Amino acid sequence: MSLRQRLYAYLIAAHVLFLGITMLLFLGAPLTMLALETVLVLSLILGMRLIRRALEPLGYTRHFHDLLQDQHYAARLQQSDDAELNELVQLFNTMLGALYQERLQIGEQQGFLDRLLEATPSAVIVFDFDGRVSLLNASAQALPGLSQAKGKTLGACRPGDDALSLLAQLDALPPGDSQMLTDTDGRRYRGQRGHFYDRGFARHFLLVEELTEELESSEKATYDKLIRVLAHEVNNTVAATGSVLDSLLYYRSQLAERDGEDFSTAIVAVKRRNVSLGEFIERFTRVVKMPAPEMRPNAVRDIMDDILYLYREPCRSRGIHIGWQRCDEIAAIQLDRHLIEQALLNVVKNAMEAVEAGAAGDKRIDFVLADEADGARLSVIDSGNLLGDVPARQLFTPFFTTKKGGQGIGLLFVREVLNRHGFPYRLAANGDGQTRFDIWFKTLPNR
């Protein structure tokens, strides 16, 4: 029973009791009894009106509660004839207005935040209270393994137990820390874990920014400048030294025959080292002074067939099988044939040296040219498996090499050629005792 019903029941019961007492006391005086009964009826009517007026604020409060429950913050309560009650109505309307403005502001901020998250190149990953992914922006969904990550933990999204994967590194990132991370393909990221408070409890989020292109550009600018300075100094020294050594050979005739032979042998040896030094620095400057690619339609298969013909005999003499594993028919590709051919020659030469140095019994180099949905993929696969323990981030680092006596120029040149063409690439061990170099081309549309 509500408060209103209890008050009405109490008022009616009290007046019925008074009416009964009046009838008993004034039964012999009908006029007096009639007058008292009239007073009681008027009192009952007045009491009901007073109860209704007293409980009217509860009605406004209930209506206000319903508006809050339904989130109708734009609605307003109607004014009353009672000045005191209007103060309460005005208070409720002021509160509704404030809630409406606050909700409008929050909606605008949420809309701005949503558009900002979609536009930002950084990946944003927000977790719920249980550590499951609750929000991903477009950049985060593009990260490997996160396209269907909503509602899952990062540990459930990462492939197997690979502790080197990007998701595994992000999952292990301490709160409040920022670190440089590298995935298995050699791409580099800056990962940062933070937290915010939601309803009094902390929730974590991750910010992931890819820095591969930025770092490669910075590295390139650094080694370009270094190589140019070295080339200038070395070339000047080599030219001057070569001229002096040539002049010294004129003095051989002035020496005894035995001394002259030793003298000329020493001079020739120094000249040979001088020439080697010049060739060494020239290989570096070739990367820096690489011309812009002249793009023309070319068939990748023809380029690889030429390389196959060139390396068939050297591989045969070393007991290495080299040939096509798969070769699909693909359309022509816009590229600079000279630069791409030089890059692929480096790739195949590295593969041949890796197979020769490797311990695999079946020595082979396989080519794969596969037709794919948006282009073609060229793979050079070797059984050398020399990259199994090499971190992916080091493979294309300037001057890094796995070969004894290597100079770290070949892959540097390959990377520069492919970057100038805009062709994605990947060099990695595939886990079954082989190393593969993949290049993705965009084919020309058929006319």
Rosetta blueprint (number, residue, H / E / L):
1 M L
2 S L
3 L H
4 R H
5 Q H
6 R H
7 L H
8 Y H
9 A H
10 Y H
11 L H
12 I H
13 A H
14 A H
15 H H
16 V H
17 L H
18 F H
19 L H
20 G H
21 I H
22 T H
23 M H
24 L H
25 L H
26 F L
27 L L
28 G L
29 A L
30 P H
31 L H
32 T H
33 M H
34 L H
35 A H
36 L H
37 E H
38 T H
39 V H
40 L H
41 V H
42 L H
43 S H
44 L H
45 I H
46 L H
47 G H
48 M H
49 R H
50 L H
51 I H
52 R H
53 R H
54 A H
55 L H
56 E H
57 P H
58 L H
59 G H
60 Y H
61 T H
62 R H
63 H H
64 F H
65 H H
66 D H
67 L H
68 L H
69 Q H
70 D H
71 Q L
72 H L
73 Y L
74 A L
75 A L
76 R L
77 L L
78 Q L
79 Q L
80 S L
81 D L
82 D L
83 A H
84 E H
85 L H
86 N H
87 E H
88 L H
89 V H
90 Q H
91 L H
92 F H
93 N H
94 T H
95 M H
96 L H
97 G H
98 A H
99 L H
100 Y H
101 Q H
102 E H
103 R H
104 L H
105 Q H
106 I H
107 G H
108 E H
109 Q H
110 Q H
111 G H
112 F H
113 L H
114 D H
115 R H
116 L H
117 L H
118 E H
119 A H
120 T L
121 P L
122 S L
123 A E
124 V E
125 I E
126 V E
127 F E
128 D L
129 F L
130 D L
131 G L
132 R L
133 V E
134 S E
135 L E
136 L E
137 N L
138 A H
139 S H
140 A H
141 Q H
142 A L
143 L L
144 P L
145 G L
146 L L
147 S L
148 Q L
149 A L
150 K L
151 G L
152 K L
153 T L
154 L H
155 G H
156 A H
157 C H
158 R L
159 P L
160 G L
161 D L
162 D L
163 A L
164 L L
165 S L
166 L H
167 L H
168 A H
169 Q H
170 L H
171 D H
172 A L
173 L L
174 P L
175 P L
176 G L
177 D L
178 S E
179 Q E
180 M E
181 L E
182 T E
183 D L
184 T L
185 D L
186 G L
187 R L
188 R E
189 Y E
190 R E
191 G E
192 Q E
193 R E
194 G E
195 H E
196 F E
197 Y E
198 D E
199 R L
200 G L
201 F E
202 A E
203 R E
204 H E
205 F E
206 L E
207 L E
208 V E
209 E E
210 E E
211 L L
212 T H
213 E H
214 E H
215 L H
216 E H
217 S H
218 S H
219 E H
220 K H
221 A H
222 T H
223 Y H
224 D H
225 K H
226 L H
227 I H
228 R H
229 V H
230 L H
231 A H
232 H H
233 E H
234 V H
235 N H
236 N H
237 T H
238 V H
239 A H
240 A H
241 T H
242 G H
243 S H
244 V H
245 L H
246 D H
247 S H
248 L H
249 L H
250 Y H
251 Y H
252 R H
253 S H
254 Q H
255 L L
256 A L
257 E H
258 R H
259 D H
260 G H
261 E H
262 D H
263 F H
264 S H
265 T H
266 A H
267 I H
268 V H
269 A H
270 V H
271 K H
272 R H
273 R H
274 N H
275 V H
276 S H
277 L H
278 G H
279 E H
280 F H
281 I H
282 E H
283 R H
284 F H
285 T H
286 R H
287 V H
288 V H
289 K L
290 M L
291 P L
292 A L
293 P L
294 E L
295 M L
296 R E
297 P E
298 N E
299 A L
300 V H
301 R H
302 D H
303 I H
304 M H
305 D H
306 D H
307 I H
308 L H
309 Y H
310 L H
311 Y H
312 R H
313 E H
314 P H
315 C H
316 R H
317 S H
318 R L
319 G L
320 I L
321 H E
322 I E
323 G E
324 W E
325 Q E
326 R E
327 C E
328 D L
329 E L
330 I L
331 A L
332 A L
333 I E
334 Q E
335 L E
336 D L
337 R H
338 H H
339 L H
340 I H
341 E H
342 Q H
343 A H
344 L H
345 L H
346 N H
347 V H
348 V H
349 K H
350 N H
351 A H
352 M H
353 E H
354 A H
355 V H
356 E H
357 A H
358 G L
359 A L
360 A L
361 G L
362 D L
363 K L
364 R E
365 I E
366 D E
367 F E
368 V E
369 L E
370 A E
371 D E
372 E E
373 A L
374 D L
375 G E
376 A E
377 R E
378 L E
379 S E
380 V E
381 I E
382 D E
383 S L
384 G L
385 N L
386 L L
387 L L
388 G L
389 D L
390 V L
391 P L
392 A H
393 R H
394 Q H
395 L L
396 F L
397 T L
398 P L
399 F L
400 F L
401 T L
402 T L
403 K L
404 K L
405 G L
406 G L
407 Q L
408 G L
409 I L
410 G H
411 L H
412 L H
413 F H
414 V H
415 R H
416 E H
417 V H
418 L H
419 N H
420 R H
421 H H
422 G L
423 F L
424 P L
425 Y E
426 R E
427 L E
428 A E
429 A E
430 N L
431 G L
432 D L
433 G L
434 Q L
435 T E
436 R E
437 F E
438 D E
439 I E
440 W E
441 F E
442 K L
443 T E
444 L L
445 P L
446 N L
447 R L
